[in-house]
Amino acid sequence: MTNYAGEATDLPASVFNNIFNKIEHHEISVPIAKVYNGLENVGAAQRSLESGRYSGKIVVAL
Protein backbone atom coordinates (compact mmCIF):
# COMPACT_ATOMS: atom_id res chain seq x y z
CA MET A 1 0.00 0.00 0.00
CA THR A 2 1.39 3.35 -0.90
CA ASN A 3 0.83 7.05 -0.96
CA TYR A 4 2.80 9.61 -2.95
CA ALA A 5 2.94 13.38 -2.45
CA GLY A 6 5.78 14.30 -4.80
CA GLU A 7 8.58 14.20 -2.24
CA ALA A 8 10.97 11.91 -4.18
CA THR A 9 13.53 13.75 -6.29
CA ASP A 10 13.75 10.88 -8.77
CA LEU A 11 9.97 10.87 -9.37
CA PRO A 12 8.65 14.43 -9.43
CA ALA A 13 4.92 14.98 -8.94
CA SER A 14 4.63 16.12 -12.58
CA VAL A 15 5.78 12.69 -13.78
CA PHE A 16 3.37 10.95 -11.43
CA ASN A 17 0.51 13.20 -12.60
CA ASN A 18 1.37 12.38 -16.22
CA ILE A 19 0.99 8.69 -15.43
CA PHE A 20 -2.42 9.32 -13.82
CA ASN A 21 -3.44 11.30 -16.90
CA LYS A 22 -2.52 8.40 -19.18
CA ILE A 23 -4.52 6.00 -17.00
CA GLU A 24 -7.51 8.36 -17.05
CA HIS A 25 -7.39 8.59 -20.86
CA HIS A 26 -6.95 4.81 -21.25
CA GLU A 27 -3.48 5.19 -22.77
CA ILE A 28 -2.09 2.74 -20.21
CA SER A 29 -3.83 0.40 -17.81
CA VAL A 30 -3.15 -0.72 -14.28
CA PRO A 31 -4.23 -4.27 -13.45
CA ILE A 32 -6.47 -4.29 -10.37
CA ALA A 33 -6.39 -7.59 -8.50
CA LYS A 34 -8.89 -6.83 -5.76
CA VAL A 35 -10.83 -3.85 -4.37
CA TYR A 36 -11.69 -3.39 -0.70
CA ASN A 37 -14.26 -0.78 0.30
CA GLY A 38 -13.77 1.31 3.44
CA LEU A 39 -11.06 1.85 6.00
CA GLU A 40 -12.37 -1.06 8.06
CA ASN A 41 -11.00 -3.38 5.35
CA VAL A 42 -7.42 -2.07 5.34
CA GLY A 43 -6.27 -5.07 7.42
CA ALA A 44 -7.77 -7.52 4.92
CA ALA A 45 -6.19 -5.58 2.06
CA GLN A 46 -2.79 -5.73 3.75
CA ARG A 47 -3.12 -9.48 4.30
CA SER A 48 -3.99 -9.95 0.61
CA LEU A 49 -0.98 -7.88 -0.38
CA GLU A 50 1.35 -9.87 1.87
CA SER A 51 -0.05 -13.22 0.71
CA GLY A 52 1.46 -12.82 -2.76
CA ARG A 53 -1.57 -14.58 -4.28
CA TYR A 54 -2.63 -11.67 -6.43
CA SER A 55 -1.15 -10.29 -9.62
CA GLY A 56 -2.07 -6.62 -9.83
CA LYS A 57 -2.86 -3.81 -7.46
CA ILE A 58 -4.77 -4.15 -4.22
CA VAL A 59 -7.04 -1.10 -3.88
CA VAL A 60 -8.74 0.35 -0.81
CA ALA A 61 -11.57 2.66 -1.90
CA LEU A 62 -12.60 5.28 0.62
DOVEXLO-691712 format. One record per residue: residue in one letter; x, y, z of N, C-alpha, C, O in turn. Coordinates in steps of 0.1 Angstrom, whole numbers, plus 5000, padded with zeros to 4 digits. Each point is the difference from the previous one (the first is absolute). Layout:
REM residues N
aXYZXYZXYZXYZ ...
//
This chain:
REM residues 62
m500949895000499150115000500950125000501050005007 t498650104985500950124999499250124999498850014997 n501950105005499550144998501250084995501149975003 y498650124988501150084995499650154999498950034995 a501950055010499750155000501150084993500150125002 g500749824990501050074992501350035007500850084995 e499549855016501250035008501349944994501050045003 a498949864989501249934994500650094989499350044991 t502049975009500650084990500249934987500150064989 d499849815012500249924987498649974994499949944989 l499050105017498749994994499250125004499150005009 p501150114984499250125003498549994998499649914992 a499750175015498549995000499550014985499049944997 s501750144995499550024986500149874992499149984992 v501949945011500149874993498849915005499449934992 f500450075021499049915006498650054994499249914997 n500650225002498750054995499849964985498949974996 n502250034997500049964986499549854999499249974991 i501349955018499649865000498549995003499349924993 f500250155017498650005003499250054988498949954997 n501550154996499450054988499849894989499049984995 k502149955003500049894990499049895004499349944992 i500650035021499149905005498650054998499149934995 e500650205008498750064999499549994985498849984997 h502250044994499650014985500249864994500050004987 h500149905020500149864995501249984991500049924991 e501150165011501249984992500949895006500849944993 i499150045020500649885007499049955010499150075004 s501149815000499149945010500749955012501249964999 v498250035012500649955012499149885004498850025003 p501849864998499249885003499650015015500850015009 i497949984994499450005013499749865004499249934994 a501450025017499849865004498849995009499249914998 k500650195011498949995009499750145006501050075002 v497849965001499650125005499349985014499149925001 y501350155009499450005013499450145002500550104997 n498349905009499250125002500150045015499549925008 g501050204995499950055013501349975008500749904998 l499650205011501149995009500049875009501149955004 e497750004999499949885009500649884993500249905007 n500150114980500549884993501550014996500549924992 v500250185014501450024997500849885005500949964993 g498749985018500749885005499949894990501049934998 a497850054997499849894990500850034988500649914993 a499550215003500750044988501549985002500749954991 q499850085020501449985003500349855000501149964995 r498149965011500249855000500049954986500849914997 s498350144994500049964986501350034993500649924993 l499950205010501250054994501249915005500849964991 e499250015021501249925006499949864996501049935000 s497850024996499849864996500849964987500449894998 g499750214993500749984987499149924991500549964989 r498250025014499149924991499550084988499649944990 y500550195011499450084990501050074990501150045005 s498549964983500850074990499350134996498949994994 g501650125010499350134998500050085013500549955010 k498850164989499950095011498949965010498949964995 i501450065018498949985010499650155003500850085004 v497949954995499550135001499050015012499249915003 v501050195005499150045011499250124996500650114999 a498149884998499250124996499450065012499449935008 l500850204994499450075011498750064997499450065009 
//
